[in-house]
Amino acid sequence: MISRQYLVDQIKQKKSFLCVGLDTDVEKIPEFLKAYPDPIFEFNKRIIDATRDLCISYKPNAAFYEKHGVSGLQSLIATWKYLPADCLNIIDAKRGDMGNTSGMYAKAFFDESAAGMSFDAITLSPYMGHDAVSPYLEYKDKWVIILALTSSAGSKDFQYLTTEHGFLYEAVIQKANTWANADRIMYVVGATKSTEFTNIRKYAPDNFLLVPGVGAQGGSLADVCHYGMNKDCGLIVNASRSIIYASNGQDFAEAARAEALKIQQEMQAELEKAGII
Amino acid sequence: MISRQYLVDQIKQKKSFLCVGLDTDVEKIPEFLKAYPDPIFEFNKRIIDATRDLCISYKPNAAFYEKHGVSGLQSLIATWKYLPADCLNIIDAKRGDMGNTSGMYAKAFFDESAAGMSFDAITLSPYMGHDAVSPYLEYKDKWVIILALTSSAGSKDFQYLTTEHGFLYEAVIQKANTWANADRIMYVVGATKSTEFTNIRKYAPDNFLLVPGVGAQGGSLADVCHYGMNKDCGLIVNASRSIIYASNGQDFAEAARAEALKIQQEMQAELEKAGII
């Protein structure tokens, strides 16, 4: 189990709060890998081998595997089995359904005896309220990561609506805080809105925030740290495409490592600046 | 392709607006089916055979299949292949992610060449806004069914927040109406809130509404019709457990048919009362 304290310790030890997003698209991986029986797993395996000392988390995006049906699911299961035990292994699935159904999804992703996988954490959509979250919280050694403020253009459609509890994304955080504490819940906060971190930290001072959108999606790591870091770091910053597709040649794993190292070094500087290490 | 007009014609012809929810739980199916190589598919096949003339739609719930990993996905694909072409075949997946990722999910469920399935419609969560929906709308012969007001207890957490555009669920409908019209978008509206249908019909006079929660979840069909029906019917009412688990003996398919027939007859009476047939 990856407890909050273990995660903080890993961040200090690895001097990194990087999550490598395994959004593995078979159309973007190096051609030579296609000779292997499971090219997606082969790609992920080499990315993991090349980056595991530089990151504290991996995050396969379920859609990229589901797209390939049975073989995609087999690649996902093989990838899960290969993920390092010292990392927070997140399935980015953004599920959100009523209680009975959420219980089934929780089994799929948290109970190895069901579908062959047991991730440490899952991303969830809050629209259906506590039903959509509570069945996952019954797994006492697992995390839920709830969408609050996302980084794509569509986030403006609803997340910034003004409600009786502030913006919708603020209402989500305030309500979800009543379901479990910062040892069990993280929030997704899009990095293109760095100044909003101040706002979010009012309601979620201790929670870890999973931050997509640094790198290919355009956010600034310095801004994220300036506004979003807390005394335990409290940030997991994801980069996917900028790392995993740094090269599409024979050297893709080395190129991925070089890119991850660059980010890790920036993160180390931020952790030092904040006095965390 | 199931166009809006075709769906209306099917409703008139079958005198039914019933959707049979294939929430197939291997722990609840008759014991004797477990001797078959794919018990879940075998169950679904017999339920479909017993009900296809009484309903206009089937809706497998993705979670129930994902729970079983590779074999569950194989059951889902086999079920999709067996679904009748004259029915609106919905995958109840409640996905909702940024554009790039939504495009992958759309392939998984809409493009047979990707994962072996091509459903007519998918349920989607609106939290991430238009990104979460637009990639599915690129499939011109497919429907999206967006969560508006759900029927479980958690719906109160956010869907009833008051925003500058009314309740959140009303804001969702008003915004989603700008993405596509009633030929492409349906909304999920929970049947335990019948009086809210009046409200929803203000914003979605022509859209079909997918109504879960009649039967096991406790909604009243008469109320749903009184408040929610439009001149084309405009309703697809789902029943899952009350039909598929009507018996767990050798007679489960006959019992499912009897239950579906009872609902179909109630629906016929409502359609006659409304002058639609």
Interface residues (C-beta under 8 A of the other chain):
Chain A: D23 D25 N61 A63 F64 E66 K67 H68 G69 V70 G72 L73 Q74 I77 K94 R95 G96 D97 M98 G99 N100 T101 S102 M104 Y105 K107 A108 A114 A115 G116 M117 S125 P126 Y127 M128 G129 H130 D131 A132 L147 T150 S151 S152 A153 G154 S155 K156 D157 F158 Q159 L161 T162 T163 E164 H165 L168 A171 V172 K175
Chain B: D23 D25 N61 A63 F64 E66 K67 H68 G69 V70 G72 L73 Q74 I77 K94 R95 G96 D97 M98 G99 N100 T101 S102 M104 Y105 K107 A108 A114 A115 G116 M117 S125 P126 Y127 M128 G129 H130 D131 A132 L147 T150 S151 S152 A153 G154 S155 K156 D157 F158 Q159 L161 T162 T163 E164 H165 L168 A171 V172 K175
